[in-house]
Structures are given as C-alpha cells and as structure tokens.
C-alpha cells in the first residue's frame, strides 16, 4: 500500500480561515487561473510575447524598493501567507479535459504545474508590502524537497482544494508547505502534501534579495519551523556527501561489491582465471543501460513564466511524463506515482532552448521503480549542453518488476 508514504500533517488550526460564502453557501475560493493572473499582476508581466522585453525593462526601476537588510522588513506570521485555492473539476466540467489522462484519472504533471504556481504566489503573499502594487522580488523555485501521495487515483470529476503557507524562512529563501485534498461525499480528504523551497532574487533575477522573517506563534508552528530548519541542514549534509565529492561508506562499498559478484561470469578462460570483464545478467534482471528513454522539447513562448523564462511547472510536467513512460515501458504495466523528491533547479531555461530529457530506471524493489530524469539544454550558438534539472520519481507498478542491475561503477 502507498499509504505508508503519506504522512498527512494537519494544518495549524489557527490557519483555518473563515471564507466568504457564495450564493450556494459554499466558500468562494480563487481558482488556478486566478492564481496565475494574480502572479502576472504582482510582477507586471506582459501577456504578449512581443512586449516581454519592455515589461522586463520596466521591472529594473523596482530595484529601489529592495530592502538593504532583512531587519528592515516587517516579520510575518504563518497565517499571513496562508492560501486556499480550488480546482473545480467537479463543478466546472469544461476545465476537466486539460487534466484528464487516458485512464480517466487526473494527470499528475498538471498538478505539479499548479503546485509550482501556488508555491510562488504563497511566497509573494508572505513578502507583500502594503503600499506597493508591484513586487520588486523575482521569486523562483529552487527545489522540490518532497511530494508524498497517499491516494493512487486522483478523480477527474471531483473538486480539488489546495492549501498552503510559508513554513520556514532563511535570509533569501522560503520553504512552502502545501496540501491537496479532494471532495468525496461532501468531505475533503487528503491526496498529497508537498514541500517546496523558493528563493527571492532582485527584479532582474540576477542576485539574491532579502525576504521578511517568519515568526512562529504557537508550539505547533514552532515544530513546523524547526522541521524547516532541519530540512535545510539535511540538504546541506546531502550535498556535501555527494559521491562526486566523498568516497562511499563501508556499507555502500559492500553493496556495490555484492552486485559485482552477482554479475560476475564465474566460468574460467583458457588460462584458468575468472575475468573481471566477463559479466552476466542474473535471472529476471535488466542491465541499467537498457532501461532508458529520451525526449526532446522545443521551448516555445507559450511555456514561459512571469519572468519570460520557461515555467518550472512545465519542466516538471515534461520530466514526470517521461519518467512515467520510462516506468511504464520498463515494468510492462501501469505505474502510479508514489513520491517525488530532490528536484533541483540548477539554472533557468530560456525560451527557444532545445531541452533534452533522459529518463533512467536507477533502482527497483518488488513493485517499486525509482526513476531519475536528467534535463539539459542545448545552446545552438555555443554548441554546448548544460544541466538544468535533476528529477527523482518513485512509482509503484501493478505487477512485480524485473531487477535493474548496474554494469559499471558509475
């Protein structure tokens, strides 16, 4: 069961906000299209591609509004950034098609796009200055720390509600916790929770910019804030313990050696020795190099974000879809997403880029398939490739899957 992957945290009770009721008596909540139009208003983004250069020029003037130090900014509370947004799949059938997959459930790639937009709006809500209609900050997604799902199927004909707020703040970065619920028999039940990290930069998206500090008010909020601090320290530890910088541990070395011994062809050659180069595939296994899929995306203006770079949610959707296809072709049956984590946005993707995506099965266990998607841009002028993102997706397949086996040390 995928339930063990989902640790649904109750939102701080004080965050539950009373909402104005509509004519039907149900709360009137903003929807995803309103989220995106609010974001455009906050940064003054152009709706026409041909005006985008001018819109970016106008943002330069906002430099004067940046804080010189974090202490100059008023502290905020968690409830100040709390937002609730509805995705009315049940009550507005006309938007359903965009979210529908062939299995008659919701496309998870679309949900990733919505979470990305909502996360940015929550951060703008946290940093909003009363007297300024436009924000001098460029807020961008730095990484998706974790998304855990506790529902296998997201229904395409029931309303969805997203809630979220800023849960931890550094000097120039913010952690956002979001929850997604779906309406069943008059009740909203949990589907997933997500933790994103956003960074604030100057109006031209060139240098880091300070954000309002966060003050926890209750013991419950203290806990959430403390967890945010731990998450940050864990990320620092993780990056310093990278295999590109540090040797594997004794335990990891044993695992690698076991794999090697299991794939060694023990038949002797004419000299009576076992060759290191001679390898054989164990039964019901696949070499890792044979468990890949590749994709190419041309980045059109339609996919741009409010800063006229390619929208992070679009990159996540495309990577997820390739990851799903990789898991599907590897396992031979329908895979379901269980968890998303460690998505790192290393550099922005410009409109007009060629985006190369590589999906790789990197670990399997019973029905579980772990996929890594590497994304890079090709610059036709310099003929260079640069990594932009690395994505990690965990799927559960309907049937047990073959074991994936690495051939080389890498």
C-alpha positions, 0 to 999 in steps of 0.5 A: 500500500502507498499509504505508508508514504503519506504522512498527512500533517494537519494544518495549524488550526489557527490557519483555518480561515473563515471564507466568504460564502457564495450564493450556494453557501459554499466558500468562494475560493480563487481558482488556478487561473486566478492564481496565475493572473494574480502572479502576472499582476504582482510582477507586471508581466506582459501577456504578449510575447512581443512586449516581454522585453519592455515589461522586463525593462520596466521591472529594473526601476523596482530595484529601489524598493529592495530592502538593504537588510532583512531587519528592515522588513516587517516579520510575518506570521504563518497565517499571513501567507496562508492560501486556499485555492480550488480546482473545480473539476467537479463543478466546472466540467469544461476545465476537466479535459486539460487534466484528464489522462487516458485512464480517466484519472487526473494527470499528475504533471498538471498538478505539479504545474499548479503546485509550482504556481501556488508555491510562488504566489504563497511566497509573494503573499508572505513578502507583500508590502502594503503600499506597493502594487508591484513586487520588486522580488523575482521569486523562483523555485529552487527545489522540490524537497518532497511530494508524498501521495497517499491516494493512487487515483486522483478523480477527474470529476471531483473538486480539488482544494489546495492549501498552503503557507510559508513554513520556514524562512532563511535570509533569501529563501522560503520553504512552502508547505502545501496540501491537496485534498479532494471532495468525496461525499461532501468531505475533503480528504487528503491526496498529497502534501508537498514541500517546496523551497523558493528563493527571492532574487532582485527584479532582474533575477540576477542576485539574491534579495532579502525576504521578511522573517517568519515568526512562529506563534504557537508550539505547533508552528514552532515544530513546523519551523524547526522541521524547516530548519532541519530540512535545510541542514539535511540538504546541506549534509546531502550535498556535501556527501555527494559521491562526486565529492566523498568516497562511499561508506563501508556499507555502500562499498559492500553493496556495490561489491555484492552486485559485482559478484552477482554479475560476475561470469564465474566460468574460467578462460583458457588460462584458468582465471575468472575475468573481471570483464566477463559479466552476466545478467542474473535471472529476471534482471535488466542491465541499467543501460537498457532501461532508458528513454529520451525526449526532446522539447522545443521551448516555445513562448507559450511555456514561459513564466512571469519572468519570460523564462520557461515555467518550472511547472512545465519542466516538471510536467515534461520530466514526470511524463517521461519518467512515467513512460520510462516506468511504464515501458520498463515494468510492462504495466501501469505505474502510479506515482508514489513520491517525488523528491530532490528536484533541483533547479540548477539554472533557468531555461530560456525560451527557444532552448532545445531541452533534452530529457533522459529518463533512467530506471536507477533502482527497483524493489518488488513493485517499486521503480525509482526513476531519475530524469536528467534535463539539459539544454542545448545552446545552438550558438555555443554548441554546448549542453548544460544541466538544468534539472535533476528529477527523482520519481518513485512509482509503484507498478501493478505487477512485480518488476524485473531487477535493474542491475548496474554494469559499471561503477558509475 
